[in-house]
Amino acid sequence: MTTPRATLRVSRRDFLAASAVAAGMTMPARPAQLTPAATRPPDFVIFLTDDQRWDFLSRMGHPVLRTPNIDQLANEGVLFTNAFVTTPICCASRASILTGLYARTHGVHDFNTDFAPETFRLSYPAQLRQAGYHVGTFGKYGVAVSAPPPEAMGFTPLPPGDHPYFRSWRGQPTHVTRIVTEQAVDFLRNAPADRPCCLMVHFDAPHAHDYALRPYPPEPDLESLYADADFPDPPLSDCGFFETMPDFLKNSEGRRRWGTRFACREQYVENMRDVCRMIAGIDRAVGAIRDALRETGRDDRAVILFMSDNGAFYGERGLSDKWYAYEPSIRVPMIWRDPATPTPARGLPVDATALNIDISPTLLDRAGLPVPEQVQGRSLVPFLRGVSPASWRSDWYFEHLFRHPRIPRSVGARADDRWTYIRWIDFGEPVEELYDRQADPQQARNLAADPAFRDILRQWRERCDVLRAEIPASPRTDY
């Protein structure tokens, strides 16, 4: 496979020159000393949303949604326009974000499995805590039904309650987005001034309340937003395309949930308005936490990440939710705001592929800590410094091994430039799909059975197997 160059509009020479001027010093020997903000361990703020795909930001061109505070992070930092998760389900993806490991290695494929202790010790919260960071986690853990080790993640649970989005908080029913925001602000205000902090803000929004009459309930004071907004029909949502799909997708859990959310146009439009309202609440939360960073004197040294644990179908292919290797499911927003990024590189998009397994090594590298050799992701710090690495990944392995009677399991490979290969593994003979995203960006035409693409299919079938063989398997992984 060829390795494309990562696109950046700032040369290394321009970057280093700008950094040296900004720091008021001669050219440093180590990039970590490029600016005054990098002379002490940075603070970290990680915003992690749930089921928010890459195009649901105004910075990414959404026709309705407005996200000024998140857009500001992109204006101040680096926007990865090709960011993906290696497993599009929250339990596995969040485990990969924390550890930098593929699900095949960390072994968390379902909601009843937690980390093995030796695996959790590799996680960036555990590593940062050991290095002296003050660590706090608020909102959704998502890796297992049990809470995470409080001594490592500083996890503060939501108030008790049965509704996923409304709990009693400070004497009144409150949306969990607001609760998590206020918990995070309190954490910053009470954090010890002499220690760097790592704040993890894990929103439940905009994940659906499954099978509820109103699956995407926003904060009450945002009800009037987007009241007149209209939305085009999602791609590949017509009955004709749906009938071309295999029966295991037509009868899947994603189709069942589609029936409760997007089965008629009026239902679809109102639910999309609610999704936008929920993300508007997230954007407001980002603004409030940025204000708290400024109030506590931490904003000028805070490295801020905004991303999601996976994407989502909103009626595309006649489906809802995620789980599969199609673009709406695997592609997510990713923004890094780093005060050490030189001015010429700020606000520029990067088209190199970034993965959820890159988060942990990036945070550890940026903190000046060694990255455990077991970690499979790669540090994105060069991109945050305005530098394109000499080589970068050109393809990557996809997997979804969660066992569910109506969610077929699959693996695959995605090439940056063109091809997506999918293999459905729960059948006597694997079912394959091959898409040319250059000619077919919506992935509407499966080329796997076309004799003209027999050699390309074989190439990607073999490449998928090679990529899988390179990833050590946990005893919990059965494929």
N, C-alpha and C positions, 0 to 999 in steps of 0.2 A: 504494500500500500504506500502511496506517496504521502508525504507529510507537508500539508500546505503551511505557508507562513501565516502567523497570526497578524491580523491587520491592526496596526496602530498608526496614528498620524504624527507621531513624535519620534524623531530619531534619538538614538542613545546619546549622541553628542549634544543635541539640543537639550535633552533631559538633564544630563549631568551639569551642563553649563548653567541652566536655570536653577537647578538645585543648589549649586555652590553659591550663586549670587544670593538666593533666598536665605541661605544659612549664614552668609557673611563670612565665608571661610574658603580656603583653597580646596582643591579637589580631594575628597576624602578617600582613604584606602578601602573602607568598607561601606557598601550602600546603606547599611543600617544607620549611618551617621549623617545622612543627607540633609536633614533639617533639624532644628532644635526640638521639634516634637518627637523626634526619634531617639533623643538622647536618654530617655527614661522609658521603662516599660509602658506601652500604651494601655489605655482602658479599651475594653471591647463592649460593644452592644450588638447583640444578634437578634434581629427581628425575623421570626419564622412564622409564616402564615400557613394555612391548611387548605389545600386544593385551590390555590390561586395560580392560574397559568400565566405564561409570559406576556400575553397581549392585554392583560387586564390592568394596565397602567396608562395614564394619559401620555407619559413619555414614550410609550410604545405604540402610540397612535390609536388608542381606543376611541371610538367615535362619540361615546357618551360620558364615560367615567372621567372624573378629574381628581388627580392625586398630587396636589402641589407640594406637600411635604416630602413624599417619596421621590418626586421628580427633583426636588432640591438636592437630595442625596446624590442622585445621578449627575446633577450639574456640578457638584463639588467633588465627585469621585469618578469611578470607572464603572460603566454599564456593560455587562456581558450580555450580548444579544443572542448568544447561542449557549444557554445554560440548561443542563438536563439533570434528571435524577436517574440513577441506574436501576432502581426498582420503584415503580409508581404506586406505593401504598405507604401510609404514614408510618406504621411500625418499623418496617424495614428501612425506609428512606431516612427516618430520623436517627435510627441506629447507625446508618452509614455517615450521616452528617456529623454525629458525635465522635465517631471512631476513625473515619477515613478508610473504612473497609467495605468491600462489597458484601451484600447479604450472603453470598455463597460462603464467605469466610466468617462473618460474625454470627451467622446462624439464626438471626431473628427474622423468621418468615411469617409469624402470626402474632396475635395479640396476647397470647398466653405465655410467650417465651421472653424471658429477660436476658440480659447479658450474662455470660459467664464472668465471674469476678476478674479473671485475668484479662478478659477483653475490655471490660469497663475501665481497667487501669490504664489502657491505651488512650482513652477518650480525652478530648481536649479539656473538658472541665476538670477531670481528675489531674491532668498534667499541670494545668494552670493553678489549681488549688495547691498542689504540692510545691509549686514555685513561689507561693506567697500571695496569689491573687485572692481578693475577696469576691466570692462567686455567689450569684443569686439567679434562680430560675423561677419564672412565673408563667402560669397558664398550663398548656397541655404538654405532658411528658410524652405520651404516645407510644413508647416502646413496649410496655407491658401493662397489665392491669394493676400491678403494684406500683407504688411510688418509687422514684429513683433513690439511691443512697443519699440521704440529706447531707452527710458530711462532705460529699464530693460536689454536689450540684447546688447546694443551698436551696433546695426546692421548697416552695411555699404553696400548698394546695389551695384551690378555690374553696370558698365556703361550701358546706354541704348542700345538696339539693338534687332533685330529680331532673330538672330541665337543663339541657346542655347549654342554654344561652342566658338564663335568668336565675340569679341567686339573691339571697338576702345579704346585703352589704351595707354596713353602717346604718342599719335601721330601715332600709327600704329595698324593694326589688330593683336589681341593677343588672344591666347587660354585662356579660363576662368580659367583653372587650374593655369596658370602662373599669371593671374591677382590676383586671390585669394591669391596665395603665396606671391606676393609682397605686397598686402594689409596687410597680417598677419605680415610680417617682419617689415613693417612700424609701425604697432601697437606696437610690442615689443620694437622697438627702441625709441618710443615716450611715452611709458607707464611710469607713475610716479614711481620713484625708491623706494619710501617709502610705496607703497601699493602693496598687492598681486594682481595678475591679473588672469583672466580667459579668455583664448583665444579659441574661437570656430571656427574651420576651416572646413566648410561644402562644400565638393567637389560635383559638379554635376557628375563627372566621377565615374565609367564607365557606367552610365546610357545611354541607346540608345537615339539617336535622332529619334523619332518614325516616321516610314514610309519615312525616308530620303534614298537617294541612297547610302549614306555612313553613316550607323547608329552610328558608333563608331569612330568619327574623333579624331585622336590623335594630340598632339602638332607637328607642322611641322618638327621640328628638330629631332623628334623621328621616322619619317617615315621609316628609314632604319632598325630599330630594328626588329628582328624576321622575316626577309624577307624570310628566307628559312625554317621557323619552320613548322612542321606538327603536326597534332592533331588527336588522335584517335576519331572514331565516338562516340558520346555521348551515354551513356547507354539508353536502351529502346527507341531508335530512329527509329527502324525498323517499316515498315508498318504493320507487323503482330501484334505487340503490340498495335500500334495506333488503330487498328480496335477493340480491346477489350475494349477500353475506352467508357464511356457513351457519348451519342450524345452531351450533354451540354458542354463537354470538347472538343470533336472533332470539334464543331462549335463555339468555344470560341474566345475571343479576343487574347488569347495567341497563338492559332493556326493561326489566321490571321497574327499576327506579325511574327510568325515562317516563314510564307511564304515569307516575305520580307527580311529575314536574314539568314535562315538556310535550305532553300528548296533544295539546291543542295550542293554537297560536296565542290566545289570550293568557293561558297559563304560562306559556314560555315567556312572553313579554313581561308579565308581572314578576315572575321569578328572576328574570335578568335585572329588572329594576332593583329588586331586593339584594341581589348579589353585589350590584354597584353600591348600594347603600351600606352594605356590610364592609366593603373595601374602603368606602369613604370614612367609616368609623376607624378602621385601621390607620388610614392616613392621618386622621386627627390625633390618634394615639402617638404616632411617630412624631408629630409636631410637639405634643405635650412633653414627651420624653426628651426631645432635643432641647426644649426650654429648661427642663430640669438639669440637663447636662451643662448648659450655660450658667444656670444659677449656682451650680456647685463647682464651677471652674474646671470642668472636665471636658468640655466640648472640643477645646483646641488640641487635645491629645487622644480623642476617642476615635478608634477604628470602628466603623459601623457597617454591618452587613444586613442587607434586606434580601430575603429569598423565601421560597415556598417549598414544602416537602414533596409536592408533586403537582401536576396540572389537573385538568378536569375536562370531561365532555359536557357541553351544554346543548345536547341535541345532535351534535355531529355524529354521523353514521347511525342515527337513531338510538343513541346511547346516552347514559348519564354516568357520572363518576369517573374512574381512571383505570388502572390495572394493566393496560396494554401498551404496546410499543409504538402506537401512533402518536404523531406530534402533539395533539392537544393534551395527551396524558402525561408525557414525559418532559415537556419543555416548560421551564419555570423562569420567573424573573430572578435576576441576581445583580445586585448593586453593591459595590464596595466604596465606602467613603473613608479615605485615609488622609489625615492632615499632612502626611509626609509625601503624598503624591505631588509632583511638581506642577506648577500652574499650567504649563502648556499641555499637560496630559489630562487635566481635569475636564470632565464633561464629555470626553470622547468615547465612542462605542468601541468595544473590542469584539471581534467576531470569532476568536479562537474558542473552541469548545471547552467549557468549564463544567465540572460534574459535582454532584453533592459530596462525593468522596474527597474533593479538593478542599473542603471547608476546614477540616481539622488540621491538616498540615499547613495551611495558610495561616491560621491563627497562631499555631505554635511557632512557625517560622517568624512571623511578625513580632512575636513576643521575645524572640531571641533564644528560644528553647530548641533542643534537639527534637527532631521528628522521629518517633519510634520506627525502626527499620521494617516492622510488619505493615506499616501504613501503605495503602495502595494508591491513594490519591497523590496529587502533586501540588506543591505550593504555587499559588497565584501571585505571590509577592512581586515577581518581576513585572507583571502587568500593572500592578499598583504603582510601581516606580516608573512606568512609562516605557518599559523595555520589552521587546518581543524576544522570547527565548529562541535559541538557535534551532531547536526542534521541539515539537509539541505533538500531542496525540492527533491522529488523523481518523481514528475510529474507536469504538468502545463497545463493551459487552453489556447487553440488557438481560435482566432476569426478573421473573415474577413467579415465585414458587409457593405462594400462599395457597393452601388447600381449602377449597370451597366447592360445593356441588354445582354452583352456577357461575363460577369464575374460573374459566379454563386457564391452566398454567402455560407459561410461554417463556422462551428465551429468544435471543436474537443479537444482531449486531447493527450498528448504525455508523455509516461513513459520513464524515463531514461534508464531502463534496456532492454526494449524489444518492447513495443506495441505502435502503433500509431492508434488512432481512429479518423475518419473524418465523419462529418454529413453535407450533402448538404441540405440547409433549404428552398430553393425556390420552393419547389414542394409540391403537396398535401400530399404525404407521403414522409418523409425525406429519402434520399438516403444515405446509410452508406457504409463506407469502414473500414476495419481492416487489419493491417499489422503487421507481426512478423518480426521486423528488424534484430533479431538475425539470423533467417534462411533466410531472404529475405531483405538484406540491401538496394537493389534498389527499394523496394516497388513495386514489379511486380505482386504479387499474392494477390488479394483482398480476404480475408477469411470471409467476412461478411455473405456470403450465404452458407458457408460450415457448415453442421450440427455438425461437430466435434468441432467447435469453438463457438457454440451457447452460452454456459455459459460465455465464455470470452468476447464475443460481448456484452452480457447483462451487465457484470461487467463494461466495459468501457463506455457503453452508460450511465449507472447510475453515474459513476465517472465523466463524462463530465458534467452532470446536477448538481452534487454536487459542482464541481469547479465553475461553472457559478453562482450558487446561492450564493456563498460566496463573489462575487464581486458586490458591489453596482452599480446600473445602472443609468446612466444619463438619463434625460428626452429625450435626443436626440437618445437614443438607443432603437430600436424597436424589439429586440429579446433577 
